[in-house]
Amino acid sequence: MKKSGSLFVFSGPSGVGKTTLCGAVIKHFPDMNYSISYTTRQPRKDEHDGVDYHFISKEEFIKGIDEGRWAEWAKVHGNYYGTSAEIIEKSLKEERDILLDIDVQGTRQILKRFPESIPIFIMPPSMDDLKGRLESRGTETEASIRERLLNAEEEIAQKGIYRHVVVNDSLKKTLDELVSIITAYRRKGDVRNR
């Protein structure tokens, strides 16, 4: 048995497919916890509180910053996003692996607090492909797509802080690669802590 769980972190540009991949990974590893982020942004259509995000007020989020409630937090596209420190610590203490879906800024904060984390960067096949994915959402304005593409370039430039970089050019291939990476760490953890 492992002495503590592992913390896996997925990051990548908006529109790269992180949400879909996280869902598929959790389906593949049903014993793995998934940390649902907190945000002050409004839900998109088909998003549900407590499933996609915990949607909270700006005031409650800022109170959480003051109380040290967040393992990481950031202001992105004018909204706050954060991860509960308590949820991560509880999962690791219970010897359960946990998966986070956070941005590069958040990953840097997580690595300071949880240096044993396994950060994995999800890359788009190309910027044109990413632009097409953002446009196909039907929820973004032309200006917000431009902003997200600029942010994507900045995030991709920092991919060197991640242990693994995976290109999402095919859902099945990408999922197989992620499952392989996670399985290797889980096996290593089991052997190391026997």
C-alpha positions as CSV (number, residue, x, y, z in Angstrom):
1,M,0.0,0.0,0.0
2,K,1.1,3.5,-0.7
3,K,1.8,5.7,2.3
4,S,0.2,8.7,0.7
5,G,-1.6,9.5,-2.5
6,S,-0.1,11.2,-5.5
7,L,-1.1,14.6,-6.7
8,F,-1.5,14.8,-10.5
9,V,-1.9,18.2,-12.1
10,F,-3.2,18.8,-15.6
11,S,-2.7,22.2,-17.2
12,G,-3.0,23.6,-20.7
13,P,-4.5,26.4,-22.7
14,S,-8.2,27.1,-22.6
15,G,-9.9,24.9,-25.2
16,V,-7.3,22.2,-25.3
17,G,-9.6,19.5,-24.0
18,K,-8.5,19.3,-20.3
19,T,-12.1,18.9,-19.0
20,T,-12.8,16.0,-21.3
21,L,-9.5,14.3,-20.5
22,C,-9.9,14.8,-16.8
23,G,-13.3,13.1,-17.0
24,A,-11.9,10.2,-19.0
25,V,-9.0,9.7,-16.6
26,I,-11.3,9.7,-13.6
27,K,-13.5,7.1,-15.4
28,H,-10.4,5.0,-16.0
29,F,-9.2,5.3,-12.4
30,P,-12.4,5.3,-10.4
31,D,-10.5,5.3,-7.1
32,M,-8.8,8.6,-7.9
33,N,-10.3,11.8,-6.5
34,Y,-10.9,14.8,-8.7
35,S,-10.6,18.3,-7.1
36,I,-13.4,20.5,-8.4
37,S,-12.2,24.1,-8.5
38,Y,-13.9,27.1,-7.0
39,T,-14.7,30.1,-9.3
40,T,-16.4,33.4,-9.2
41,R,-17.3,33.3,-12.9
42,Q,-20.9,32.6,-14.1
43,P,-21.7,29.0,-15.1
44,R,-21.8,28.3,-18.9
45,K,-24.8,26.5,-20.2
46,D,-24.7,22.8,-19.2
47,E,-22.4,23.5,-16.3
48,H,-23.6,22.5,-12.8
49,D,-22.5,23.7,-9.4
50,G,-20.5,21.1,-7.5
51,V,-20.0,19.1,-10.7
52,D,-18.0,21.4,-13.1
53,Y,-17.0,24.0,-10.5
54,H,-18.1,25.3,-7.2
55,F,-19.6,28.6,-8.2
56,I,-19.1,31.2,-5.3
57,S,-19.3,34.9,-4.9
58,K,-16.3,37.2,-5.3
59,E,-16.7,38.2,-1.6
60,E,-16.6,34.5,-0.4
61,F,-13.5,33.8,-2.6
62,I,-11.6,36.8,-1.3
63,K,-12.5,35.7,2.3
64,G,-11.0,32.3,1.4
65,I,-7.7,34.1,0.3
66,D,-7.5,35.9,3.6
67,E,-8.2,32.6,5.5
68,G,-5.6,30.6,3.6
69,R,-8.3,28.3,2.2
70,W,-6.8,27.9,-1.3
71,A,-3.8,25.6,-2.1
72,E,-3.6,27.8,-5.3
73,W,-5.6,30.6,-6.7
74,A,-5.5,33.0,-9.6
75,K,-7.5,35.7,-11.3
76,V,-8.0,34.7,-14.9
77,H,-10.0,36.5,-17.6
78,G,-11.4,38.8,-14.8
79,N,-12.6,35.9,-12.6
80,Y,-11.1,34.1,-9.6
81,Y,-10.3,30.4,-9.6
82,G,-9.0,28.4,-6.7
83,T,-8.3,24.9,-5.3
84,S,-9.2,23.9,-1.8
85,A,-6.1,23.0,0.2
86,E,-8.2,21.0,2.6
87,I,-9.5,18.7,-0.1
88,I,-6.0,18.0,-1.4
89,E,-4.5,17.3,2.0
90,K,-7.4,15.0,3.0
91,S,-7.1,13.0,-0.2
92,L,-3.3,12.5,0.2
93,K,-3.7,11.6,3.9
94,E,-6.3,9.0,3.0
95,E,-3.7,7.5,0.5
96,R,-5.9,8.5,-2.5
97,D,-4.5,9.9,-5.7
98,I,-6.0,13.3,-6.7
99,L,-6.2,15.1,-10.0
100,L,-6.3,18.9,-10.5
101,D,-7.1,20.8,-13.6
102,I,-5.5,24.2,-13.1
103,D,-3.5,26.9,-15.0
104,V,0.3,27.4,-15.1
105,Q,0.2,30.1,-12.4
106,G,-1.7,27.7,-10.1
107,T,0.7,24.8,-10.9
108,R,3.7,27.0,-9.8
109,Q,1.8,27.6,-6.4
110,I,1.0,23.9,-6.1
111,L,4.7,22.9,-6.7
112,K,5.8,25.2,-3.9
113,R,3.3,23.7,-1.5
114,F,3.3,20.1,-2.8
115,P,6.8,19.6,-4.5
116,E,6.1,15.8,-5.1
117,S,3.2,16.7,-7.4
118,I,3.2,15.3,-11.0
119,P,2.4,18.2,-13.3
120,I,1.4,17.3,-16.9
121,F,1.0,19.9,-19.6
122,I,-1.7,19.3,-22.3
123,M,-0.6,20.9,-25.6
124,P,-2.8,21.6,-28.7
125,P,-1.6,20.2,-32.0
126,S,-1.3,23.8,-33.3
127,M,-2.5,27.3,-32.5
128,D,-4.9,27.1,-35.5
129,D,-6.4,23.9,-34.1
130,L,-6.8,25.6,-30.7
131,K,-8.5,28.6,-32.3
132,G,-10.9,26.3,-34.1
133,R,-11.8,24.6,-30.8
134,L,-12.4,27.9,-29.1
135,E,-14.6,29.1,-31.9
136,S,-16.6,25.9,-32.0
137,R,-17.6,26.4,-28.3
138,G,-20.0,29.1,-29.4
139,T,-19.5,30.8,-26.0
140,E,-16.6,33.1,-26.8
141,T,-16.5,36.6,-28.5
142,E,-13.8,37.4,-31.0
143,A,-12.0,39.5,-28.4
144,S,-12.1,36.7,-25.8
145,I,-10.8,34.2,-28.3
146,R,-7.9,36.6,-29.1
147,E,-7.2,37.0,-25.4
148,R,-7.3,33.2,-24.8
149,L,-4.9,32.6,-27.7
150,L,-2.4,35.2,-26.3
151,N,-2.7,33.5,-22.9
152,A,-2.2,30.1,-24.6
153,E,1.1,31.3,-26.1
154,E,2.3,32.5,-22.6
155,E,1.3,29.2,-21.0
156,I,3.0,27.1,-23.7
157,A,6.2,29.1,-23.2
158,Q,6.2,27.9,-19.6
159,K,5.7,24.2,-20.3
160,G,9.2,23.5,-19.1
161,I,8.0,23.4,-15.4
162,Y,6.0,20.3,-16.2
163,R,7.4,16.7,-15.8
164,H,5.4,15.6,-18.9
165,V,4.1,17.3,-22.0
166,V,1.3,15.5,-24.0
167,V,-0.1,16.8,-27.3
168,N,-3.9,16.3,-27.5
169,D,-4.2,15.6,-31.2
170,S,-6.5,12.5,-30.8
171,L,-8.6,11.9,-27.7
172,K,-7.9,8.1,-27.6
173,K,-4.2,8.5,-28.2
174,T,-3.9,11.3,-25.6
175,L,-5.9,9.4,-23.0
176,D,-3.8,6.2,-23.6
177,E,-0.6,8.3,-23.0
178,L,-2.0,9.9,-19.8
179,V,-3.2,6.5,-18.5
180,S,0.3,5.1,-19.2
181,I,2.0,8.0,-17.3
182,I,-0.3,7.8,-14.3
183,T,-0.1,4.0,-14.1
184,A,3.8,4.2,-14.1
185,Y,3.7,6.6,-11.1
186,R,1.1,4.6,-9.3
187,R,3.2,1.4,-9.7
188,K,6.4,3.2,-8.6
189,G,4.5,4.6,-5.5
190,D,3.3,1.1,-4.6
191,V,6.8,-0.5,-4.9
192,R,8.6,2.3,-3.1
193,N,6.3,2.3,-0.1
194,R,5.9,-1.5,0.5
